[in-house]
Amino acid sequence: MIYFDGFCGLCNGFVDFVLRRDHARRFRFAPLQGSTATSRFGVAGDVDPTTIILEQNGVVYERSTAALRIIAGLGGIWNVATMLRLVPRPIRDRVYDWVARNRYAWFGRRDSCRLPTFEERTAFLD
């Protein structure tokens, strides 16, 4: 399960990126502002909306680790992303946080959460 900021242009672009390449349909998606994330992590606002969260086999990954595990999880050439995990996490997360702080200015902010297309509905939870 991938939890993402449903208002963030960058986050929605990343979701589109994953959807186009996840041919095995390994991932499901839920906006951090939705009821699925709220039931898992608590009331809205308790989860940092600047992070992407991957929940895999009961383990929760955040920030750069989540992003890299998601990309590597696409298989094929995308497994190369695993090599970036050799960069110490504090360094990766500093870069991640810098992008996260600027994501609305650089990629825009939506007025409402993403609505999946008819074909995408099975991959999304509210």
N, CA, C and O atoms as CSV, one atom per row, in Angstrom:
chain,resi,resn,atom,element,x,y,z
A,1,MET,N,N,0.845,-1.167,0.000
A,1,MET,CA,C,0.000,0.000,0.000
A,1,MET,C,C,0.893,1.234,0.000
A,1,MET,O,O,1.814,1.356,0.808
A,2,ILE,N,N,0.603,2.140,-0.918
A,2,ILE,CA,C,1.315,3.410,-0.995
A,2,ILE,C,C,0.357,4.505,-0.544
A,2,ILE,O,O,-0.717,4.675,-1.120
A,3,TYR,N,N,0.749,5.244,0.485
A,3,TYR,CA,C,-0.012,6.389,0.961
A,3,TYR,C,C,0.686,7.644,0.458
A,3,TYR,O,O,1.900,7.778,0.609
A,4,PHE,N,N,-0.054,8.552,-0.131
A,4,PHE,CA,C,0.544,9.731,-0.752
A,4,PHE,C,C,-0.312,10.960,-0.493
A,4,PHE,O,O,-1.490,10.842,-0.157
A,5,ASP,N,N,0.279,12.140,-0.649
A,5,ASP,CA,C,-0.437,13.408,-0.503
A,5,ASP,C,C,-1.312,13.597,-1.742
A,5,ASP,O,O,-0.806,13.846,-2.836
A,6,GLY,N,N,-2.602,13.480,-1.564
A,6,GLY,CA,C,-3.542,13.562,-2.677
A,6,GLY,C,C,-3.652,14.934,-3.301
A,6,GLY,O,O,-4.205,15.066,-4.393
A,7,PHE,N,N,-3.142,15.960,-2.640
A,7,PHE,CA,C,-3.201,17.323,-3.167
A,7,PHE,C,C,-1.934,17.721,-3.935
A,7,PHE,O,O,-1.931,18.733,-4.637
A,8,CYS,N,N,-0.884,16.951,-3.810
A,8,CYS,CA,C,0.436,17.300,-4.334
A,8,CYS,C,C,0.597,16.879,-5.792
A,8,CYS,O,O,0.367,15.722,-6.143
A,9,GLY,N,N,0.993,17.828,-6.631
A,9,GLY,CA,C,1.222,17.528,-8.039
A,9,GLY,C,C,2.348,16.527,-8.247
A,9,GLY,O,O,2.231,15.633,-9.084
A,10,LEU,N,N,3.445,16.665,-7.491
A,10,LEU,CA,C,4.558,15.732,-7.597
A,10,LEU,C,C,4.127,14.334,-7.163
A,10,LEU,O,O,4.434,13.351,-7.838
A,11,CYS,N,N,3.427,14.245,-6.056
A,11,CYS,CA,C,2.983,12.954,-5.537
A,11,CYS,C,C,2.049,12.253,-6.519
A,11,CYS,O,O,2.171,11.049,-6.749
A,12,ASN,N,N,1.123,13.003,-7.093
A,12,ASN,CA,C,0.215,12.429,-8.071
A,12,ASN,C,C,0.957,12.014,-9.335
A,12,ASN,O,O,0.609,11.013,-9.961
A,13,GLY,N,N,1.976,12.777,-9.710
A,13,GLY,CA,C,2.804,12.384,-10.842
A,13,GLY,C,C,3.553,11.091,-10.560
A,13,GLY,O,O,3.698,10.247,-11.444
A,14,PHE,N,N,4.030,10.937,-9.326
A,14,PHE,CA,C,4.712,9.704,-8.942
A,14,PHE,C,C,3.742,8.522,-8.976
A,14,PHE,O,O,4.101,7.437,-9.432
A,15,VAL,N,N,2.525,8.730,-8.499
A,15,VAL,CA,C,1.514,7.675,-8.554
A,15,VAL,C,C,1.262,7.276,-10.014
A,15,VAL,O,O,1.187,6.087,-10.324
A,16,ASP,N,N,1.133,8.257,-10.907
A,16,ASP,CA,C,0.949,7.960,-12.329
A,16,ASP,C,C,2.133,7.158,-12.874
A,16,ASP,O,O,1.948,6.201,-13.626
A,17,PHE,N,N,3.347,7.553,-12.492
A,17,PHE,CA,C,4.563,6.862,-12.904
A,17,PHE,C,C,4.505,5.394,-12.491
A,17,PHE,O,O,4.778,4.506,-13.299
A,18,VAL,N,N,4.151,5.143,-11.240
A,18,VAL,CA,C,4.084,3.775,-10.720
A,18,VAL,C,C,2.971,2.993,-11.424
A,18,VAL,O,O,3.178,1.850,-11.834
A,19,LEU,N,N,1.810,3.599,-11.562
A,19,LEU,CA,C,0.691,2.910,-12.218
A,19,LEU,C,C,1.039,2.449,-13.626
A,19,LEU,O,O,0.690,1.337,-14.022
A,20,ARG,N,N,1.728,3.304,-14.389
A,20,ARG,CA,C,2.090,2.950,-15.770
A,20,ARG,C,C,3.087,1.800,-15.844
A,20,ARG,O,O,3.129,1.085,-16.845
A,21,ARG,N,N,3.887,1.614,-14.803
A,21,ARG,CA,C,4.965,0.630,-14.841
A,21,ARG,C,C,4.710,-0.602,-13.972
A,21,ARG,O,O,5.446,-1.584,-14.067
A,22,ASP,N,N,3.703,-0.563,-13.149
A,22,ASP,CA,C,3.392,-1.678,-12.242
A,22,ASP,C,C,2.513,-2.693,-12.973
A,22,ASP,O,O,1.328,-2.834,-12.674
A,23,HIS,N,N,3.106,-3.388,-13.924
A,23,HIS,CA,C,2.349,-4.330,-14.749
A,23,HIS,C,C,1.827,-5.510,-13.945
A,23,HIS,O,O,0.803,-6.094,-14.300
A,24,ALA,N,N,2.514,-5.868,-12.870
A,24,ALA,CA,C,2.070,-6.971,-12.017
A,24,ALA,C,C,1.025,-6.528,-11.002
A,24,ALA,O,O,0.493,-7.357,-10.264
A,25,ARG,N,N,0.724,-5.235,-10.954
A,25,ARG,CA,C,-0.250,-4.657,-10.019
A,25,ARG,C,C,0.076,-5.037,-8.578
A,25,ARG,O,O,-0.774,-5.528,-7.834
A,26,ARG,N,N,1.337,-4.794,-8.206
A,26,ARG,CA,C,1.801,-5.082,-6.843
A,26,ARG,C,C,1.305,-4.056,-5.839
A,26,ARG,O,O,1.116,-4.363,-4.662
A,27,PHE,N,N,1.095,-2.831,-6.315
A,27,PHE,CA,C,0.818,-1.727,-5.404
A,27,PHE,C,C,-0.649,-1.308,-5.429
A,27,PHE,O,O,-1.338,-1.387,-6.446
A,28,ARG,N,N,-1.091,-0.856,-4.249
A,28,ARG,CA,C,-2.378,-0.188,-4.105
A,28,ARG,C,C,-2.082,1.187,-3.547
A,28,ARG,O,O,-1.004,1.428,-3.004
A,29,PHE,N,N,-3.042,2.091,-3.682
A,29,PHE,CA,C,-2.808,3.491,-3.353
A,29,PHE,C,C,-3.932,4.043,-2.494
A,29,PHE,O,O,-5.093,3.661,-2.639
A,30,ALA,N,N,-3.566,4.950,-1.596
A,30,ALA,CA,C,-4.554,5.653,-0.785
A,30,ALA,C,C,-3.998,7.036,-0.442
A,30,ALA,O,O,-2.846,7.149,-0.023
A,31,PRO,N,N,-4.795,8.078,-0.613
A,31,PRO,CA,C,-4.320,9.413,-0.231
A,31,PRO,C,C,-4.204,9.518,1.289
A,31,PRO,O,O,-5.001,8.936,2.025
A,32,LEU,N,N,-3.207,10.261,1.743
A,32,LEU,CA,C,-3.038,10.473,3.181
A,32,LEU,C,C,-4.250,11.166,3.796
A,32,LEU,O,O,-4.491,11.058,4.998
A,33,GLN,N,N,-5.013,11.881,2.963
A,33,GLN,CA,C,-6.180,12.608,3.445
A,33,GLN,C,C,-7.443,11.734,3.474
A,33,GLN,O,O,-8.506,12.214,3.871
A,34,GLY,N,N,-7.348,10.481,3.067
A,34,GLY,CA,C,-8.523,9.622,2.961
A,34,GLY,C,C,-8.786,8.782,4.195
A,34,GLY,O,O,-8.010,8.781,5.151
A,35,SER,N,N,-9.899,8.070,4.150
A,35,SER,CA,C,-10.316,7.268,5.306
A,35,SER,C,C,-9.412,6.063,5.552
A,35,SER,O,O,-9.251,5.646,6.699
A,36,THR,N,N,-8.822,5.499,4.509
A,36,THR,CA,C,-7.921,4.360,4.695
A,36,THR,C,C,-6.702,4.775,5.509
A,36,THR,O,O,-6.324,4.089,6.459
A,37,ALA,N,N,-6.085,5.897,5.139
A,37,ALA,CA,C,-4.921,6.386,5.881
A,37,ALA,C,C,-5.318,6.789,7.294
A,37,ALA,O,O,-4.577,6.539,8.244
A,38,THR,N,N,-6.482,7.409,7.435
A,38,THR,CA,C,-6.947,7.828,8.758
A,38,THR,C,C,-7.160,6.622,9.663
A,38,THR,O,O,-6.795,6.658,10.838
A,39,SER,N,N,-7.748,5.551,9.127
A,39,SER,CA,C,-7.976,4.366,9.956
A,39,SER,C,C,-6.668,3.668,10.302
A,39,SER,O,O,-6.573,3.007,11.336
A,40,ARG,N,N,-5.673,3.806,9.456
A,40,ARG,CA,C,-4.377,3.152,9.703
A,40,ARG,C,C,-3.463,3.998,10.599
A,40,ARG,O,O,-2.783,3.461,11.473
A,41,PHE,N,N,-3.447,5.317,10.383
A,41,PHE,CA,C,-2.473,6.171,11.056
A,41,PHE,C,C,-3.078,7.184,12.010
A,41,PHE,O,O,-2.333,7.915,12.662
A,42,GLY,N,N,-4.395,7.260,12.119
A,42,GLY,CA,C,-5.028,8.218,13.007
A,42,GLY,C,C,-5.666,9.355,12.240
A,42,GLY,O,O,-5.648,9.388,11.010
A,43,VAL,N,N,-6.228,10.280,12.984
A,43,VAL,CA,C,-6.963,11.379,12.368
A,43,VAL,C,C,-6.076,12.187,11.435
A,43,VAL,O,O,-4.860,12.252,11.614
A,44,ALA,N,N,-6.692,12.793,10.450
A,44,ALA,CA,C,-5.958,13.624,9.492
A,44,ALA,C,C,-5.120,14.644,10.242
A,44,ALA,O,O,-5.578,15.243,11.215
A,45,GLY,N,N,-3.916,14.834,9.793
A,45,GLY,CA,C,-3.005,15.748,10.462
A,45,GLY,C,C,-2.001,15.032,11.345
A,45,GLY,O,O,-0.967,15.604,11.690
A,46,ASP,N,N,-2.286,13.783,11.718
A,46,ASP,CA,C,-1.343,13.025,12.528
A,46,ASP,C,C,-0.209,12.449,11.689
A,46,ASP,O,O,0.823,12.052,12.229
A,47,VAL,N,N,-0.391,12.403,10.386
A,47,VAL,CA,C,0.624,11.900,9.475
A,47,VAL,C,C,1.230,13.094,8.750
A,47,VAL,O,O,0.514,13.993,8.310
A,48,ASP,N,N,2.529,13.095,8.632
A,48,ASP,CA,C,3.217,14.170,7.933
A,48,ASP,C,C,2.888,14.094,6.444
A,48,ASP,O,O,3.283,13.134,5.783
A,49,PRO,N,N,2.173,15.085,5.897
A,49,PRO,CA,C,1.785,15.015,4.491
A,49,PRO,C,C,2.944,15.257,3.535
A,49,PRO,O,O,2.775,15.149,2.321
A,50,THR,N,N,4.125,15.584,4.069
A,50,THR,CA,C,5.267,15.779,3.177
A,50,THR,C,C,5.963,14.468,2.861
A,50,THR,O,O,6.968,14.465,2.151
A,51,THR,N,N,5.456,13.365,3.365
A,51,THR,CA,C,6.116,12.090,3.135
A,51,THR,C,C,5.247,11.156,2.316
A,51,THR,O,O,4.021,11.266,2.299
A,52,ILE,N,N,5.903,10.250,1.651
A,52,ILE,CA,C,5.204,9.138,1.020
A,52,ILE,C,C,5.441,7.953,1.939
A,52,ILE,O,O,6.525,7.801,2.502
A,53,ILE,N,N,4.441,7.128,2.086
A,53,ILE,CA,C,4.539,5.986,2.989
A,53,ILE,C,C,4.272,4.720,2.186
A,53,ILE,O,O,3.322,4.651,1.406
A,54,LEU,N,N,5.117,3.728,2.388
A,54,LEU,CA,C,4.909,2.405,1.811
A,54,LEU,C,C,4.712,1.439,2.956
A,54,LEU,O,O,5.561,1.329,3.840
A,55,GLU,N,N,3.591,0.740,2.941
A,55,GLU,CA,C,3.370,-0.324,3.916
A,55,GLU,C,C,3.469,-1.637,3.161
A,55,GLU,O,O,2.686,-1.907,2.250
A,56,GLN,N,N,4.446,-2.451,3.552
A,56,GLN,CA,C,4.742,-3.680,2.825
A,56,GLN,C,C,4.993,-4.794,3.837
A,56,GLN,O,O,5.915,-4.711,4.649
A,57,ASN,N,N,4.173,-5.828,3.782
A,57,ASN,CA,C,4.315,-6.967,4.687
A,57,ASN,C,C,4.328,-6.534,6.157
A,57,ASN,O,O,5.091,-7.063,6.964
A,58,GLY,N,N,3.475,-5.569,6.487
A,58,GLY,CA,C,3.350,-5.112,7.860
A,58,GLY,C,C,4.411,-4.129,8.311
A,58,GLY,O,O,4.370,-3.671,9.453
A,59,VAL,N,N,5.359,-3.791,7.450
A,59,VAL,CA,C,6.416,-2.844,7.783
A,59,VAL,C,C,6.115,-1.520,7.080
A,59,VAL,O,O,5.740,-1.504,5.908
A,60,VAL,N,N,6.283,-0.408,7.808
A,60,VAL,CA,C,6.015,0.917,7.255
A,60,VAL,C,C,7.346,1.601,6.944
A,60,VAL,O,O,8.220,1.714,7.804
A,61,TYR,N,N,7.480,2.056,5.691
A,61,TYR,CA,C,8.655,2.792,5.230
A,61,TYR,C,C,8.205,4.196,4.863
A,61,TYR,O,O,7.098,4.398,4.363
A,62,GLU,N,N,9.081,5.165,5.120
A,62,GLU,CA,C,8.750,6.554,4.811
A,62,GLU,C,C,9.873,7.213,4.027
A,62,GLU,O,O,11.000,6.723,3.964
A,63,ARG,N,N,9.516,8.348,3.432
A,63,ARG,CA,C,10.456,9.251,2.784
A,63,ARG,C,C,11.272,8.538,1.714
A,63,ARG,O,O,10.722,7.789,0.907
A,64,SER,N,N,12.592,8.770,1.704
A,64,SER,CA,C,13.411,8.253,0.605
A,64,SER,C,C,13.412,6.730,0.556
A,64,SER,O,O,13.449,6.148,-0.528
A,65,THR,N,N,13.373,6.090,1.694
A,65,THR,CA,C,13.364,4.628,1.710
A,65,THR,C,C,12.105,4.094,1.044
A,65,THR,O,O,12.165,3.137,0.273
A,66,ALA,N,N,10.966,4.709,1.338
A,66,ALA,CA,C,9.717,4.285,0.710
A,66,ALA,C,C,9.780,4.484,-0.802
A,66,ALA,O,O,9.428,3.587,-1.568
A,67,ALA,N,N,10.227,5.656,-1.223
A,67,ALA,CA,C,10.281,5.954,-2.659
A,67,ALA,C,C,11.182,4.964,-3.391
A,67,ALA,O,O,10.818,4.458,-4.453
A,68,LEU,N,N,12.347,4.688,-2.831
A,68,LEU,CA,C,13.274,3.762,-3.486
A,68,LEU,C,C,12.743,2.340,-3.498
A,68,LEU,O,O,12.934,1.628,-4.484
A,69,ARG,N,N,12.081,1.905,-2.431
A,69,ARG,CA,C,11.505,0.556,-2.401
A,69,ARG,C,C,10.365,0.436,-3.416
A,69,ARG,O,O,10.188,-0.611,-4.040
A,70,ILE,N,N,9.613,1.493,-3.571
A,70,ILE,CA,C,8.529,1.474,-4.553
A,70,ILE,C,C,9.103,1.344,-5.962
A,70,ILE,O,O,8.664,0.499,-6.742
A,71,ILE,N,N,10.079,2.181,-6.279
A,71,ILE,CA,C,10.665,2.144,-7.623
A,71,ILE,C,C,11.303,0.781,-7.891
A,71,ILE,O,O,11.091,0.197,-8.954
A,72,ALA,N,N,12.077,0.274,-6.941
A,72,ALA,CA,C,12.700,-1.036,-7.120
A,72,ALA,C,C,11.649,-2.138,-7.241
A,72,ALA,O,O,11.862,-3.132,-7.936
A,73,GLY,N,N,10.518,-1.958,-6.565
A,73,GLY,CA,C,9.438,-2.940,-6.605
A,73,GLY,C,C,8.764,-3.067,-7.964
A,73,GLY,O,O,8.002,-4.004,-8.201
A,74,LEU,N,N,9.046,-2.127,-8.851
A,74,LEU,CA,C,8.492,-2.214,-10.195
A,74,LEU,C,C,9.193,-3.286,-11.020
A,74,LEU,O,O,8.688,-3.704,-12.062
A,75,GLY,N,N,10.342,-3.724,-10.557
A,75,GLY,CA,C,11.076,-4.790,-11.239
A,75,GLY,C,C,11.826,-4.294,-12.462
A,75,GLY,O,O,11.849,-3.100,-12.761
A,76,GLY,N,N,12.437,-5.237,-13.161
A,76,GLY,CA,C,13.167,-4.915,-14.373
A,76,GLY,C,C,14.279,-3.911,-14.114
A,76,GLY,O,O,14.970,-3.978,-13.097
A,77,ILE,N,N,14.439,-2.994,-15.032
A,77,ILE,CA,C,15.488,-1.976,-14.943
A,77,ILE,C,C,15.351,-1.118,-13.686
A,77,ILE,O,O,16.331,-0.545,-13.210
A,78,TRP,N,N,14.150,-1.034,-13.159
A,78,TRP,CA,C,13.909,-0.188,-11.980
A,78,TRP,C,C,14.566,-0.753,-10.725
A,78,TRP,O,O,14.666,-0.051,-9.719
A,79,ASN,N,N,15.015,-2.008,-10.762
A,79,ASN,CA,C,15.755,-2.572,-9.628
A,79,ASN,C,C,17.037,-1.803,-9.349
A,79,ASN,O,O,17.590,-1.899,-8.253
A,80,VAL,N,N,17.514,-1.045,-10.325
A,80,VAL,CA,C,18.725,-0.246,-10.146
A,80,VAL,C,C,18.559,0.732,-8.978
A,80,VAL,O,O,19.543,1.105,-8.339
A,81,ALA,N,N,17.332,1.142,-8.702
A,81,ALA,CA,C,17.079,2.068,-7.595
A,81,ALA,C,C,17.575,1.507,-6.273
A,81,ALA,O,O,17.871,2.270,-5.354
A,82,THR,N,N,17.672,0.195,-6.160
A,82,THR,CA,C,18.167,-0.423,-4.937
A,82,THR,C,C,19.569,0.070,-4.611
A,82,THR,O,O,19.925,0.202,-3.440
A,83,MET,N,N,20.358,0.339,-5.632
A,83,MET,CA,C,21.734,0.811,-5.409
A,83,MET,C,C,21.764,2.161,-4.692
A,83,MET,O,O,22.713,2.449,-3.963
A,84,LEU,N,N,20.741,2.988,-4.889
A,84,LEU,CA,C,20.700,4.289,-4.218
A,84,LEU,C,C,20.531,4.151,-2.708
A,84,LEU,O,O,20.785,5.095,-1.960
A,85,ARG,N,N,20.104,2.982,-2.271
A,85,ARG,CA,C,19.980,2.773,-0.829
A,85,ARG,C,C,21.351,2.652,-0.169
A,85,ARG,O,O,21.447,2.631,1.058
A,86,LEU,N,N,22.418,2.571,-0.980
A,86,LEU,CA,C,23.769,2.584,-0.426
A,86,LEU,C,C,24.137,3.965,0.098
A,86,LEU,O,O,25.008,4.096,0.958
A,87,VAL,N,N,23.477,4.989,-0.415
A,87,VAL,CA,C,23.669,6.343,0.108
A,87,VAL,C,C,23.054,6.360,1.513
A,87,VAL,O,O,21.913,5.929,1.682
A,88,PRO,N,N,23.770,6.838,2.501
A,88,PRO,CA,C,23.229,6.839,3.870
A,88,PRO,C,C,21.858,7.531,3.940
A,88,PRO,O,O,21.638,8.577,3.328
A,89,ARG,N,N,20.967,6.930,4.686
A,89,ARG,CA,C,19.605,7.437,4.778
A,89,ARG,C,C,19.517,8.901,5.205
A,89,ARG,O,O,18.703,9.636,4.647
A,90,PRO,N,N,20.312,9.354,6.165
A,90,PRO,CA,C,20.216,10.780,6.521
A,90,PRO,C,C,20.479,11.708,5.328
A,90,PRO,O,O,19.846,12.758,5.209
A,91,ILE,N,N,21.388,11.335,4.468
A,91,ILE,CA,C,21.669,12.151,3.285
A,91,ILE,C,C,20.497,12.072,2.314
A,91,ILE,O,O,20.033,13.095,1.809
A,92,ARG,N,N,20.014,10.845,2.050
A,92,ARG,CA,C,18.855,10.672,1.154
A,92,ARG,C,C,17.652,11.444,1.672
A,92,ARG,O,O,16.948,12.099,0.903
A,93,ASP,N,N,17.420,11.367,2.970
A,93,ASP,CA,C,16.244,12.024,3.539
A,93,ASP,C,C,16.374,13.547,3.536
A,93,ASP,O,O,15.368,14.248,3.428
A,94,ARG,N,N,17.593,14.068,3.653
A,94,ARG,CA,C,17.778,15.517,3.549
A,94,ARG,C,C,17.378,16.007,2.162
A,94,ARG,O,O,16.702,17.027,2.029
A,95,VAL,N,N,17.796,15.280,1.134
A,95,VAL,CA,C,17.409,15.631,-0.242
A,95,VAL,C,C,15.899,15.474,-0.401
A,95,VAL,O,O,15.240,16.331,-0.990
A,96,TYR,N,N,15.353,14.379,0.124
A,96,TYR,CA,C,13.910,14.136,0.057
A,96,TYR,C,C,13.147,15.286,0.722
A,96,TYR,O,O,12.177,15.796,0.162
A,97,ASP,N,N,13.585,15.689,1.910
A,97,ASP,CA,C,12.904,16.759,2.656
A,97,ASP,C,C,12.972,18.093,1.909
A,97,ASP,O,O,12.009,18.860,1.922
A,98,TRP,N,N,14.093,18.369,1.266
A,98,TRP,CA,C,14.246,19.606,0.496
A,98,TRP,C,C,13.239,19.633,-0.656
A,98,TRP,O,O,12.582,20.646,-0.894
A,99,VAL,N,N,13.126,18.511,-1.365
A,99,VAL,CA,C,12.133,18.433,-2.452
A,99,VAL,C,C,10.727,18.541,-1.869
A,99,VAL,O,O,9.885,19.254,-2.414
A,100,ALA,N,N,10.466,17.843,-0.770
A,100,ALA,CA,C,9.136,17.855,-0.156
A,100,ALA,C,C,8.719,19.261,0.274
A,100,ALA,O,O,7.559,19.639,0.108
A,101,ARG,N,N,9.642,20.030,0.820
A,101,ARG,CA,C,9.334,21.400,1.244
A,101,ARG,C,C,8.959,22.295,0.068
A,101,ARG,O,O,8.192,23.246,0.227
A,102,ASN,N,N,9.488,21.998,-1.087
A,102,ASN,CA,C,9.282,22.841,-2.266
A,102,ASN,C,C,8.309,22.251,-3.285
A,102,ASN,O,O,8.102,22.841,-4.346
A,103,ARG,N,N,7.719,21.121,-2.991
A,103,ARG,CA,C,6.924,20.395,-3.985
A,103,ARG,C,C,5.720,21.190,-4.496
A,103,ARG,O,O,5.424,21.137,-5.690
A,104,TYR,N,N,5.031,21.912,-3.645
A,104,TYR,CA,C,3.876,22.681,-4.108
A,104,TYR,C,C,4.309,23.824,-5.022
A,104,TYR,O,O,3.660,24.093,-6.033
A,105,ALA,N,N,5.404,24.496,-4.670
A,105,ALA,CA,C,5.901,25.600,-5.503
A,105,ALA,C,C,6.379,25.089,-6.858
A,105,ALA,O,O,6.146,25.732,-7.882
A,106,TRP,N,N,7.039,23.949,-6.867
A,106,TRP,CA,C,7.605,23.423,-8.109
A,106,TRP,C,C,6.599,22.650,-8.963
A,106,TRP,O,O,6.641,22.734,-10.191
A,107,PHE,N,N,5.701,21.902,-8.327
A,107,PHE,CA,C,4.824,20.988,-9.060
A,107,PHE,C,C,3.337,21.286,-8.905
A,107,PHE,O,O,2.503,20.637,-9.535
A,108,GLY,N,N,3.008,22.251,-8.082
A,108,GLY,CA,C,1.616,22.649,-7.909
A,108,GLY,C,C,0.896,21.899,-6.816
A,108,GLY,O,O,1.342,20.859,-6.331
A,109,ARG,N,N,-0.243,22.470,-6.445
A,109,ARG,CA,C,-1.116,21.887,-5.421
A,109,ARG,C,C,-2.510,21.819,-6.000
A,109,ARG,O,O,-3.019,22.795,-6.550
A,110,ARG,N,N,-3.120,20.660,-5.870
A,110,ARG,CA,C,-4.471,20.468,-6.368
A,110,ARG,C,C,-5.477,20.962,-5.341
A,110,ARG,O,O,-5.190,21.011,-4.145
A,111,ASP,N,N,-6.653,21.327,-5.821
A,111,ASP,CA,C,-7.712,21.782,-4.919
A,111,ASP,C,C,-8.427,20.624,-4.241
A,111,ASP,O,O,-9.071,20.800,-3.207
A,112,SER,N,N,-8.309,19.441,-4.830
A,112,SER,CA,C,-8.953,18.262,-4.252
A,112,SER,C,C,-8.071,17.045,-4.499
A,112,SER,O,O,-7.165,17.074,-5.332
A,113,CYS,N,N,-8.349,15.987,-3.768
A,113,CYS,CA,C,-7.574,14.760,-3.941
A,113,CYS,C,C,-7.828,14.157,-5.310
A,113,CYS,O,O,-8.876,14.369,-5.920
A,114,ARG,N,N,-6.875,13.423,-5.764
A,114,ARG,CA,C,-6.934,12.738,-7.041
A,114,ARG,C,C,-8.114,11.771,-7.091
A,114,ARG,O,O,-8.378,11.044,-6.133
A,115,LEU,N,N,-8.810,11.775,-8.207
A,115,LEU,CA,C,-9.869,10.800,-8.456
A,115,LEU,C,C,-9.358,9.807,-9.492
A,115,LEU,O,O,-9.006,10.202,-10.604
A,116,PRO,N,N,-9.313,8.535,-9.145
A,116,PRO,CA,C,-8.801,7.547,-10.105
A,116,PRO,C,C,-9.741,7.397,-11.297
A,116,PRO,O,O,-10.952,7.589,-11.184
A,117,THR,N,N,-9.161,7.054,-12.430
A,117,THR,CA,C,-9.971,6.765,-13.610
A,117,THR,C,C,-10.706,5.448,-13.374
A,117,THR,O,O,-10.413,4.730,-12.418
A,118,PHE,N,N,-11.645,5.141,-14.235
A,118,PHE,CA,C,-12.392,3.888,-14.111
A,118,PHE,C,C,-11.442,2.690,-14.090
A,118,PHE,O,O,-11.626,1.762,-13.301
A,119,GLU,N,N,-10.430,2.710,-14.952
A,119,GLU,CA,C,-9.478,1.598,-15.038
A,119,GLU,C,C,-8.603,1.490,-13.796
A,119,GLU,O,O,-8.135,0.403,-13.457
A,120,GLU,N,N,-8.379,2.611,-13.117
A,120,GLU,CA,C,-7.496,2.633,-11.951
A,120,GLU,C,C,-8.212,2.304,-10.645
A,120,GLU,O,O,-7.553,2.072,-9.632
A,121,ARG,N,N,-9.502,2.278,-10.644
A,121,ARG,CA,C,-10.265,2.180,-9.385
A,121,ARG,C,C,-9.889,0.990,-8.515
A,121,ARG,O,O,-9.889,1.106,-7.290
A,122,THR,N,N,-9.571,-0.148,-9.116
A,122,THR,CA,C,-9.243,-1.318,-8.310
A,122,THR,C,C,-7.935,-1.147,-7.539
A,122,THR,O,O,-7.702,-1.849,-6.554
A,123,ALA,N,N,-7.081,-0.222,-7.977
A,123,ALA,CA,C,-5.802,0.000,-7.303
A,123,ALA,C,C,-5.908,1.027,-6.185
A,123,ALA,O,O,-4.948,1.202,-5.435
A,124,PHE,N,N,-7.041,1.713,-6.044
A,124,PHE,CA,C,-7.155,2.810,-5.087
A,124,PHE,C,C,-8.143,2.492,-3.977
A,124,PHE,O,O,-9.177,1.857,-4.188
A,125,LEU,N,N,-7.787,2.958,-2.791
A,125,LEU,CA,C,-8.688,2.965,-1.646
A,125,LEU,C,C,-8.847,4.409,-1.223
A,125,LEU,O,O,-7.970,5.235,-1.478
A,126,ASP,N,N,-9.945,4.714,-0.587
A,126,ASP,CA,C,-10.177,6.087,-0.134
A,126,ASP,C,C,-9.351,6.396,1.075
A,126,ASP,O,O,-9.415,7.508,1.598
